[in-house]
Amino acid sequence: MTKRFFALVFFGLLSLSAFSETFKPGVVVIGGNCAGTASAFQASRSGVKTLLIEKSTQLGADFTQPVAFYKAGLYQELVKNIYKLRKDSTSSINAAAASTILKTMADTVKNLKLQLNTTYKSIKKSGKGWEIKLSDGTTVHTDVLIDATSSNEVVSATGGNQPIIATPFVKDFYSNKLYRTSVSVGHDQQSGEPYFVPLAALIIKGQVNLVAVGKIAAQQSSADAMLSGQAAGASGAFCSFFKTTTETLNVRTIQSELFSYKSLAVPFTDIQTSDPDFTAIQHISLSGALQGKKSGAEFKFNPDSTVSTEEIRLVFKEYVSRSQIWFLDKKIEKMTLGDMLSLIKYTANRGDELNREVERGWAGSFNFKGKFDLKHILTRREFVVLSESYLKPFTVRIDLTGRLGS
């Protein structure tokens, strides 16, 4: 028995050594709840080796199925996989079923390692990154640490401070420019009112490469928590992938990465992720060129409504200063296609060839209905698609407050 014991210890040490040598994570997530699991999935899918540490044997143990949720992101993927397995989309889903499917999904995610039934013993800074000693004797070094615990216990253990923005759920969408930095959305569980989560709400003040999502997620439904988790994962992956820190985050790059995985930054209830113009509508809405309309639990884009020069004038002046000259003698209640092409020509230095270009792509690449007609009353959807193609306000860099050019 003594020989067998020493053999087990010897091979156990070898396996720990092999683990530390062969898998060096750029992101470590502590906490395998819904938000933590989503963080780990997103960081891995964004191309960074990721280690998820969970003290229990379950993933998503806090899972509950809300009555309504945004059909987006990892939550929607999880629900689809569960119903596909059951061949039944009517029965309710419990935490045990969610955990089983999440583990199965994890097996297919490249760059992701799970370490269940494991806790951390200590965490300390190591250069710009972190050194974590685990209960199994492993020491892990990582670029970025994500705290997904419900009380932000990892933040406390590292002597961390509050997030840059202490109030994570912003319901007054356009009171300032912070909406431009949104990386997650949700509905208030009491009032049902929609909100967004700015990127700075996930970033711990004064602690480089520490991202915290657990305390935010503890106040959200499982669906919304997973969206916030994806935002944390994309932020961590950005730092590791580009060899940078949370002090130099590129908001637009992180948002774009989230959209490629069907997550949300603007909580439109009338635009689904399956909409062919979903990404363009998110982009232009985040730029502020067209704003949504909130009514109770609804936040709508209204894609078939018209566009006035008054609603776009101030934002376009901010993005393209010379556009103010175009707006000087323009006060149009319902813009036409001709008006839009005139604006593009003036601000983007295009000539009449633009008309022919748009006409060629009208029913094809733009997928617009009807015929090309300069007198056609422009819809908000058409405005978005043309703005995304020719004016590109979303490509202008912003800082964590939403100010341009930082």
Sequence and secondary structure as in RCSB ss.txt:
>XXXX:A:sequence
MTKRFFALVFFGLLSLSAFSETFKPGVVVIGGNCAGTASAFQASRSGVKTLLIEKSTQLGADFTQPVAFYKAGLY
QELVKNIYKLRKDSTSSINAAAASTILKTMADTVKNLKLQLNTTYKSIKKSGKGWEIKLSDGTTVHTDVLIDATS
SNEVVSATGGNQPIIATPFVKDFYSNKLYRTSVSVGHDQQSGEPYFVPLAALIIKGQVNLVAVGKIAAQQSSADA
MLSGQAAGASGAFCSFFKTTTETLNVRTIQSELFSYKSLAVPFTDIQTSDPDFTAIQHISLSGALQGKKSGAEFK
FNPDSTVSTEEIRLVFKEYVSRSQIWFLDKKIEKMTLGDMLSLIKYTANRGDELNREVERGWAGSFNFKGKFDLK
HILTRREFVVLSESYLKPFTVRIDLTGRLGS
>XXXX:A:secstr
 HHHHHHHHHHHHHHHHHHHHH   SEEEE  SHHHHHHHHHHHHTT  EEEE SSS SSTT    SS  S HHH
HHHHHHHHHHHT SSS   HHHHHHHHHHHHTT TTEEEE S  EEEEEEETTEEEEEETTS EEEESEEEE ST
T HHHHHTT   BSSS   B  TTSSGGGGGEEEEEE TTT  EEEEEGGGGBBTT TTEEE HHHHTTS HHHH
HHHHHHHHHHHHHHHHTT  GGG  HHHHHHHHHHTT  SS  SS  TTSTTHHHHHHHHHHTSS  EEETTEEE
  TTSB  HHHHHHHHHHH TTHHHHHTT   SS BHHHHHHHHHHHHT  THHHHHHHHHTTTTS   S   TT
SB BHHHHHHHIIIII GGGS B TT  BT 
